């Protein structure tokens, strides 16, 4: 709530929609501000390509958390969504953490309100909690260890085989990890709106049209979609796979921003975004990720706003499961 109040204040003051001289070279100005303010720019694979290209580091959630944990910059500029910037703030409470738009949320994080999760969790008093990093800082305070899609199996297997576990908030990733590990984790009923929209029928049709293409998918997708995939993995895993595979064509079921890096890494290969249920669009983009832009990045670096603010209590409690994840992931 505090962050939304800040966002409304900034909008009233004209920061968010500030008019920019069209002749201004935004890339050069952003680079100037970065040097002037000793800032580091971290971008997720799902933002637009121009924002990935200007970043000091581009990665998935685990890679970005690791980068945030080791930076020596005075200010962290997070080009992604809100929970990612929160994670950077939790790891670096003394540093200023800003992001281009506080409204860049996450449907998965929003599917697990902390108050409702706390009430639901009471049904399982003897269970430990593994929370996917795509959740709010408040939910992380109720977590024993955080995980990402890159390290989820490793994190789950760090617990004894007879441990009683809750996995939240992504039921699809939780189901997939259960199938790989033989666990029976209790799953919170949450999901990512982007990865749930893939149409099995349309994927099959596209595979028929491109029999030489390999279908690859993120584990946040639903099980019927995953059953079709040649390779299932985190965003970074998908990127690595297309570079190593001898195939020349891929159908990709995850947010289309990753195609930018895939095309850069493999300019001789063809990448087709997997179709969703919406007949008006051939791909699934995260509307929250796409709230980021070069204009907003320049404005937020110029004013050092909007800034992510978290209470000391939340930072102290949420930091424990994040640091545990980073230690297990070494």
N, C-alpha and C positions, 0 to 999 in steps of 0.2 A: 504493500500500500504506500509506503514511504517513497518508493521509487516512482510510482505513478504520479504522486503529488509533485515530485521534482520535475517529471516530464511535462506536466501541465504548466508548471511555472515557466519552464524554458520555452514552451510554445507561446505563452503569453508575452514573454520578453523578446520573441522573434528569433531565438537561436536556431530552432529546428528548421524553420523556413526562411532563414536569412537569405537575402538576395546577394548573389555572387556575380561579380563582373564576368561576363561571358568570355572575355579576352584572357582571363586569368588561367595560367597553366596549373591545373590542380595537382598534377603529379609532382611538378617541381616544388609547389608550395607545401605539399604534404611532406616531401623529403626535407625541405628546409625546416619545417616545424619539428619534425622528428629529431633532427640534429640539435636544434636550438633548445628543445625541452628534454633531451636525453630520454626519448621515448622508444618503445619497441612496439611494432605492429604485428599482432597475431591474427591470422585469418583462417577460417575453417574452409574446407574443400567445397562447401555448399554455397558460398557467396559468389557473386559475379566474377568473371575472369580478371577484370581490371583491378579488382580489390585483392585477388590472390597474387597478382603480379607485383603489386606495390608492397606486399607484406615482407617482413623480415623472416617470418616463419609461417608456413602453411601446413596444416595437418588435420588429423581427426581428433576426437575428444581426448584420447589418451596422450597423443603427441603434444597437443596444445597445453594440457595440464603439466606435462613434463617440462615443456619450454617455459611456462609461467613460473615453475618452481626454481628454475636456474637462472632467470634473467637478472642482470645487474642494472637494468634501466630504472630510472626514477618513476617513469609513468608507463603503464601498460595500456595500450589501445587495442581493445578486443573487437575484431570485426567478425561477428558471429551472432549468437543469441544470448539472452540474458543469463541463463544458468551457467554458461561458459565463463562469462565475465565475473559472475559471483564466485566461481571456483578459483579464478585467478586472484580475487580479492581475499578469499579465505586463506590461500597459500601465502599471499603477500599483504598482510593487513596494514603494513606501514607504507605501502606504495599506493599512489593514486591509480585507480582503474577506471577507464572511461570506455564507452562504446557509442557508436554513431546514433543509435536510436533505442531508448529504453523500452519501447513497445515491441522490440524484436524478441518475442517470447518463444515458447515451444509448446506445441499441442500435447506432447507426451508429458512434459513437466506439469502442464495445467490439468492433466487427467488424474493427478494425484495430489489434491489439496492436503496440506499437512494436517489440518484439523481432522479431516475425514480418515486419513491414514492412521493417525494416532488412535482414533476410536476403533477402527477395524483391527488394528494390531493387538488390541486387548484380548481378542479371541485366541491369540497364540502367545501366551506369556512365557513359554519355554523356548520360543524360537529366536534365532538371531537373524538380523536383517542385512541382506545385500541389496544395495540400491544402485541402479544404473545411474551413471553420472548425469543423465538427462532428467534431472529432478531439481526441485528448489533447494535452496540452502536450508530452509526449515525442515524439509524431509531428511536431508543429510544429517541433521542433528539427532535423528532417531535411528541412525544406521550404524552397524558394526564395521562394515567396510564397503567402499564404493567400488564399482567396476565400470568398464567400458566394453563395447562389443569386441574390442581387440584382446582384452585380457579376461573376459568373463569366465571362461573355462578354468583358467589358472586360479582365479580368485575363488571360485566355487570349490575347486579341488584342494584349496588350502585349508578347508574345514574337514574335520573327521567325517568318515563316510556315514556315521550314524547321527551327525548333527542335524537338528531340525532347523530348517532355513525358510525365510521369507525372501522372495525376490520381487522387487518393485522398481519402477512402475510398469515396465513393458512386458505384457503377457506373451507376446510373440517371441521376443528374445529369450524370456524365461522358459518357454516351452521348448525352444530349440536347445538351450543349454541343458535342460532336463534330459532331452533325448541323447545328447552327447555324453553326459556324465552318469546317466542311470540314476540321477537324483529324483526326488519327489518334492521339490520346493513348492511351497505355497505361493501362488502368484497373485499379485494385485492386478485388477482388471483395467489396465491402461494400454494405450497404443499411440503410435505416431500417425497422424492423419495422412502424411505423405506415403509412408510405406504400406498403409492399409488399403490404398486405393488401386493397387495393381489388379488388373483383370486377368484371371487365369485363361479365360477364353481368348482374349486378345493377345496374350503372350504366346499361347499355342499357335494362334493364327500367324503371328509374326515369325515364330520359329519355322513354321511351314513355308513361309515366304522367303526365309533366309536359312536354308538347311545347312549352310556352311558357317553359320554364326554360333558361338557359344553363349548360352544364357547364364549370367552371373547375377547374384542377388545378395542384398544385405539381410542379416538375420532378423531385422525388425519387420520384415515382410511376413505375411500369413503363411501357415504351413503348406497349403496347396500350391502356392507360388514357389516356395523353397524346394518342394519335391521335384520341380522341373529343372532346377538349377544344376549346372555343371560345377559351379563353385559358389560357396556361401562364405561370406566374410565381412569384416568391418570395412569401412571406406578405404583405409590404407591397404587392407588385404586385397580388396578388389583391384586397386591401382597396381599393386605388385603383381597380381595374377596376370593382368593383361600384358604386362611387360615380359613375363616369363613364358606365357603360352605361345605355342607356334601358330595358333589361330590368327586369322587376319580380320575377323569380324566378330563383334560382341553385341549382345543385347543386354543392357545394363538396368537392373532394377534397384535403383537408389536415386537420391536427389541429383538432378542433372548437372549441378555445379561441378561434380567430379569429372565430368567429361572434358572439362578444360584441361585438367592435369593429364588425363589419359591421352588426349590429342597431342599435348606437348611432349609427352614421354614416347608416344608411338605415332608419329605423323603418317606412317605408312599403313596404319590400321583404321578400320571403320567402327564407329561406336553409335549404336542405336538406342535411344532411351526407351525403356519398356513402357508400354501403353497403360494408362489408367482407365478407370471406369467412365471418366468424363469424355464423351465423344468429341468435344470441341478442342481437346488438347491431346497431343501425342506423348506428353511427358508429365511428370509430377514434380513441380517446383515447390519448395517451402516458401510460403508467402512471408514468413517471419524473416528468414535469411535474406530474402530479396528486399527487405526494408533498408538494408545497408546500401550505400552508394558512395561514390567518390566525393560528391558534394557534402554529404553528411559527415563523412570522415574528415574532410578539411575543416568544417565548422566545429566539430567536436574537439579537434586538436587545437584549433585557434583559441577556443574559449575554455578548453579543458573541462567540458561538460557535454552530455550528462555523465555524472560520476556515480558509480555503484557504491551504495552505502549499506553496510550491514552492522548490526549491533555486535559489541565485543563478545557477548554471550553466545550468539549464533556462530561467530567466527571460531571461538574456542571449541565448541562442541562439534561443529561440522568439519573442522580441520583434522580431527583424529581419524575418521574413516578414510579421508582423502590421502593423508600421509601413509596410512597403512597400505592403501592400494599402491601408491608409488613405490613403497618398499618391496612389496610382493612382486611388482612388475619389473624390478631391476634385472 
